[in-house]
Amino acid sequence: MNIWSLIDSGQLKPVPEVYCEEKVWIVDVDPKLAKKLLEFNFSDNRSFSQDYVNKLAAEMKAGRWGLSNDAITVDSDGRFLNAQHRMRALIASETTQRFILLFGVDRESAQWLDIGKKRSMSQRITVSGVRITEKECSIIRNAMNDYTKTYAGTVQYCERKDDQLVSEVYQKHHTVLRALKGHQQKGPGFYWAAGLKMHAEMLHYGHEYDFNHNMSPLERTKLWIDLVNFGYSREGLSVGPEEVSAIKLRNMRENRSANDRGMYWSSKEDLKYTICAAYKFMRGDEVQSLSKFKTDPFHNFIDMPDCNLD
């Protein structure tokens, strides 16, 4: 059962006096044609944003653009109602792009343009065929975080142009993340991001370390998730000095005032403390207090090979 069955049964059909095939075209627009279309931009259209034009142009130039349902709309007087940003971006990118062209609509239709709710990154990635939740998307972006930036990872890699990269990184870790979520779904996203970094580091670079424990990457990561959330192992594992960094991180968050705790452990400083604790925990180091590394001690998460479970 699909949408074609609705058409075949007559449940879905055009309004005869409104619809005709000549009003909807698929067109290839090059910079020359885009300039012509802009000449007919109606005078009351909103002013354009050069920053947004630049952002779209970069996506077009990088090949991250394709035919969508967002049609170029022309009214019954032949005036250009929308897509001025896309046309300016097309000109700037010096590319040719394919669009739906809808023309002959009433001028009053302009008031209904651009009122649809924008899709989030997780929704866009899911529509593309890779199912990912909002929280998973946030966790992956925090794990991808550039340690040198002044803001946390959810602010980074949040543009439409980053969808493909976030999707690709997620697909290298998704079974691990799902296994951890099945183990325990509580806690700030930073805990999970640090756990993924720890798992990947142990799996692919464990030979570079002399760990003070004999746990597998997944076992160690599950214990991390338990300790930073509850302060004990829900599987009954003993907790020694080599696990104290996770306990100290949990205590640091719990000891905040009620107001500070309401900030949900989401600042750049919080992320740095979390990364420090996770790195010490991965190694099994005994620590007296937590500090912050000047640079990320883990290998680059984006470049990690596949980490999925068999």
C-alpha positions as CSV (number, residue, x, y, z in Angstrom):
1,M,0.0,0.0,0.0
2,N,1.5,3.4,-1.0
3,I,0.4,6.8,-2.2
4,W,-0.1,5.5,-5.8
5,S,-3.0,3.3,-4.5
6,L,-4.8,6.5,-3.4
7,I,-4.4,7.9,-6.9
8,D,-5.5,4.7,-8.6
9,S,-8.6,4.6,-6.3
10,G,-9.5,8.2,-6.9
11,Q,-9.1,9.2,-3.3
12,L,-6.3,11.5,-4.2
13,K,-6.9,13.7,-7.3
14,P,-6.3,17.2,-8.6
15,V,-8.9,20.0,-8.4
16,P,-10.0,20.3,-12.1
17,E,-10.5,24.0,-12.2
18,V,-7.1,24.7,-10.5
19,Y,-4.7,22.1,-11.7
20,C,-3.1,21.7,-15.2
21,E,0.2,20.1,-16.1
22,E,1.6,23.3,-17.6
23,K,1.8,25.0,-14.2
24,V,4.4,22.6,-12.8
25,W,7.8,22.1,-14.5
26,I,11.1,20.6,-13.6
27,V,13.8,23.1,-14.8
28,D,17.6,23.3,-14.8
29,V,18.7,26.8,-13.8
30,D,22.1,28.1,-14.6
31,P,23.6,31.4,-13.5
32,K,22.5,33.2,-16.7
33,L,18.8,32.1,-16.2
34,A,19.0,32.8,-12.5
35,K,19.9,36.4,-13.2
36,K,16.9,36.7,-15.6
37,L,14.6,35.3,-13.0
38,L,15.8,37.8,-10.4
39,E,14.9,40.6,-12.8
40,F,11.2,39.7,-12.2
41,N,11.6,39.6,-8.4
42,F,8.5,41.3,-7.0
43,S,9.2,44.6,-5.3
44,D,7.7,43.7,-1.9
45,N,9.8,40.7,-1.5
46,R,11.8,40.5,1.7
47,S,15.4,41.8,1.7
48,F,18.0,39.1,1.2
49,S,20.7,38.0,3.6
50,Q,24.2,37.9,2.0
51,D,25.3,35.5,4.8
52,Y,22.6,33.1,3.9
53,V,23.4,33.4,0.2
54,N,27.0,32.6,1.0
55,K,26.0,29.6,3.0
56,L,23.8,28.2,0.3
57,A,26.4,28.9,-2.4
58,A,29.0,26.9,-0.4
59,E,26.6,23.9,-0.2
60,M,25.9,24.1,-4.0
61,K,29.6,24.4,-4.8
62,A,30.4,21.4,-2.6
63,G,27.7,19.3,-4.3
64,R,25.4,19.2,-1.3
65,W,22.3,20.3,-3.2
66,G,19.6,18.5,-5.1
67,L,16.0,18.7,-6.3
68,S,13.6,19.2,-3.4
69,N,9.9,19.9,-3.0
70,D,10.6,23.6,-2.3
71,A,9.4,25.0,-5.6
72,I,10.3,28.3,-7.3
73,T,7.0,30.1,-7.3
74,V,5.8,32.7,-10.0
75,D,2.5,34.5,-9.7
76,S,-0.2,35.0,-12.4
77,D,1.4,38.3,-13.4
78,G,4.8,36.6,-14.0
79,R,6.5,37.9,-10.9
80,F,9.0,35.9,-8.9
81,L,7.7,35.3,-5.4
82,N,10.4,33.3,-3.7
83,A,13.8,31.6,-4.1
84,Q,15.8,34.8,-4.4
85,H,18.4,33.5,-2.0
86,R,18.7,30.3,-4.0
87,M,19.1,32.2,-7.2
88,R,21.7,34.5,-5.8
89,A,23.6,31.5,-4.3
90,L,23.4,29.7,-7.7
91,I,25.0,32.7,-9.4
92,A,27.7,32.9,-6.7
93,S,28.4,29.2,-6.9
94,E,28.6,29.2,-10.7
95,T,26.7,25.9,-10.8
96,T,23.6,24.6,-12.5
97,Q,20.8,23.3,-10.3
98,R,17.5,21.6,-10.8
99,F,14.2,23.0,-9.3
100,I,10.5,22.6,-9.4
101,L,8.9,25.6,-11.1
102,L,5.3,26.4,-10.0
103,F,3.8,29.3,-11.9
104,G,0.4,31.0,-12.4
105,V,-0.5,31.1,-8.7
106,D,-2.4,34.0,-7.1
107,R,-0.3,36.9,-5.8
108,E,-1.9,36.4,-2.4
109,S,-0.1,33.0,-2.2
110,A,3.0,34.9,-1.2
111,Q,1.8,35.2,2.4
112,W,1.9,31.4,2.8
113,L,5.5,31.0,1.6
114,D,8.2,29.7,4.1
115,I,5.8,29.0,6.9
116,G,6.5,25.3,7.2
117,K,8.5,24.1,10.3
118,K,12.1,23.5,9.4
119,R,13.4,20.0,9.9
120,S,16.1,19.4,12.5
121,M,19.3,17.7,11.6
122,S,18.2,14.3,12.9
123,Q,15.0,14.6,10.9
124,R,16.9,15.4,7.7
125,I,19.4,12.6,8.2
126,T,16.5,10.1,9.0
127,V,14.6,11.2,5.9
128,S,17.8,10.5,3.9
129,G,17.6,6.8,5.1
130,V,19.7,6.8,8.3
131,R,17.5,6.7,11.4
132,I,19.0,8.8,14.2
133,T,17.3,10.4,17.2
134,E,17.8,14.0,18.4
135,K,19.8,12.8,21.4
136,E,22.0,10.6,19.3
137,C,22.6,13.4,16.9
138,S,23.7,15.7,19.8
139,I,25.9,13.0,21.3
140,I,27.7,12.4,18.0
141,R,28.3,16.1,17.4
142,N,29.7,16.5,21.0
143,A,32.0,13.6,20.3
144,M,33.1,15.3,17.1
145,N,33.8,18.5,19.1
146,D,36.8,20.6,18.2
147,Y,38.5,21.0,21.6
148,T,40.1,24.3,20.6
149,K,36.8,26.1,20.0
150,T,35.2,28.2,22.7
151,Y,31.8,26.5,22.5
152,A,30.4,23.0,22.9
153,G,30.0,20.5,20.1
154,T,26.2,20.8,19.6
155,V,26.9,24.3,18.3
156,Q,29.5,22.9,16.0
157,Y,28.5,20.7,13.0
158,C,24.9,21.9,13.2
159,E,24.4,23.3,9.7
160,R,22.7,21.5,6.8
161,K,26.1,21.2,5.1
162,D,27.2,19.1,8.1
163,D,24.4,16.5,7.7
164,Q,26.4,14.1,5.6
165,L,29.5,14.2,7.9
166,V,27.4,13.7,11.0
167,S,25.6,10.8,9.4
168,E,28.8,9.1,8.3
169,V,30.4,9.4,11.7
170,Y,27.2,8.1,13.4
171,Q,27.1,5.1,11.1
172,K,30.6,4.1,12.4
173,H,29.4,4.0,16.0
174,H,25.6,3.5,15.9
175,T,25.6,-0.1,17.3
176,V,27.8,0.9,20.2
177,L,25.5,3.9,21.0
178,R,22.5,1.7,20.8
179,A,24.1,-0.9,23.1
180,L,24.9,1.8,25.6
181,K,21.4,3.2,25.4
182,G,20.0,-0.2,26.1
183,H,22.2,-0.4,29.1
184,Q,21.2,3.0,30.5
185,Q,19.6,6.0,28.9
186,K,20.1,8.5,31.8
187,G,22.6,11.4,31.9
188,P,23.9,14.4,30.0
189,G,25.0,14.0,26.4
190,F,28.6,14.8,27.3
191,Y,28.8,11.5,29.3
192,W,27.7,9.6,26.3
193,A,30.0,11.5,23.9
194,A,33.0,10.8,26.1
195,G,32.0,7.2,26.4
196,L,32.0,6.8,22.6
197,K,35.4,8.5,22.4
198,M,36.7,6.1,25.0
199,H,35.3,3.0,23.3
200,A,36.8,4.0,19.9
201,E,40.2,4.9,21.5
202,M,40.4,1.5,23.3
203,L,39.3,-0.4,20.2
204,H,41.7,1.1,17.7
205,Y,44.5,2.6,19.8
206,G,44.5,0.4,22.8
207,H,48.0,-0.9,21.9
208,E,49.4,2.5,22.7
209,Y,48.3,2.3,26.3
210,D,49.2,0.3,29.4
211,F,45.7,0.0,31.0
212,N,45.3,-0.6,34.7
213,H,42.4,-2.9,34.1
214,N,41.5,-5.9,31.9
215,M,38.1,-4.8,30.6
216,S,37.0,-4.8,27.0
217,P,36.2,-1.4,25.3
218,L,32.4,-2.0,25.7
219,E,32.6,-3.3,29.3
220,R,34.7,-0.3,30.3
221,T,32.4,2.2,28.6
222,K,29.3,0.6,30.2
223,L,30.9,0.9,33.6
224,W,31.7,4.6,32.9
225,I,28.1,5.3,32.0
226,D,27.0,3.6,35.3
227,L,29.5,5.4,37.5
228,V,29.0,9.0,36.2
229,N,25.2,8.5,36.5
230,F,24.8,6.5,39.7
231,G,28.1,6.3,41.4
232,Y,28.1,2.5,41.4
233,S,28.0,-0.4,38.9
234,R,24.5,-1.7,38.3
235,E,26.1,-5.0,37.2
236,G,27.7,-5.4,40.7
237,L,31.3,-4.8,39.5
238,S,33.7,-3.7,42.2
239,V,34.9,-0.1,42.0
240,G,38.5,0.7,42.9
241,P,40.9,3.6,42.7
242,E,41.3,3.2,39.0
243,E,37.6,4.2,38.6
244,V,37.7,7.2,40.9
245,S,37.8,9.8,38.0
246,A,34.2,8.9,37.0
247,I,33.0,9.2,40.6
248,K,34.7,12.6,41.0
249,L,33.1,13.9,37.8
250,R,29.7,12.8,39.1
251,N,30.3,14.5,42.4
252,M,31.4,17.7,40.7
253,R,28.1,17.9,38.9
254,E,26.0,16.8,41.9
255,N,27.7,19.4,44.2
256,R,26.7,22.3,42.1
257,S,24.0,24.6,43.4
258,A,20.4,23.9,42.3
259,N,20.6,26.8,39.9
260,D,23.8,25.7,38.3
261,R,22.7,22.2,38.0
262,G,19.7,23.5,36.0
263,M,22.2,24.4,33.3
264,Y,22.3,20.7,32.6
265,W,26.1,20.2,32.4
266,S,26.4,21.7,28.9
267,S,29.1,24.3,28.9
268,K,32.5,24.0,27.1
269,E,34.2,23.8,30.5
270,D,31.9,21.0,31.5
271,L,32.8,19.1,28.3
272,K,36.5,19.5,29.0
273,Y,36.2,18.2,32.6
274,T,34.2,15.2,31.2
275,I,36.8,14.5,28.5
276,C,39.5,14.6,31.2
277,A,37.6,12.3,33.5
278,A,36.9,9.8,30.7
279,Y,40.5,9.7,29.5
280,K,41.7,9.0,33.1
281,F,39.0,6.4,33.5
282,M,39.9,4.7,30.3
283,R,43.5,4.4,31.4
284,G,42.6,3.4,34.9
285,D,44.5,6.3,36.5
286,E,44.2,7.0,40.2
287,V,43.5,10.8,40.5
288,Q,43.2,13.2,43.4
289,S,41.2,15.8,41.4
290,L,40.1,16.6,37.9
291,S,41.7,19.1,35.7
292,K,41.3,20.1,32.0
293,F,43.6,19.2,29.2
294,K,44.8,22.0,26.9
295,T,44.2,19.7,23.9
296,D,41.9,16.7,23.4
297,P,43.8,13.7,24.6
298,F,41.8,11.3,22.4
299,H,42.5,10.6,18.8
300,N,40.3,12.6,16.3
301,F,36.8,11.1,16.6
302,I,35.8,12.1,13.1
303,D,38.7,10.1,11.6
304,M,38.1,7.0,13.6
305,P,37.6,3.7,11.7
306,D,34.4,1.7,12.0
307,C,33.7,0.9,15.7
308,N,30.5,-1.0,15.4
309,L,29.9,-4.2,17.3
310,D,29.9,-7.5,15.5
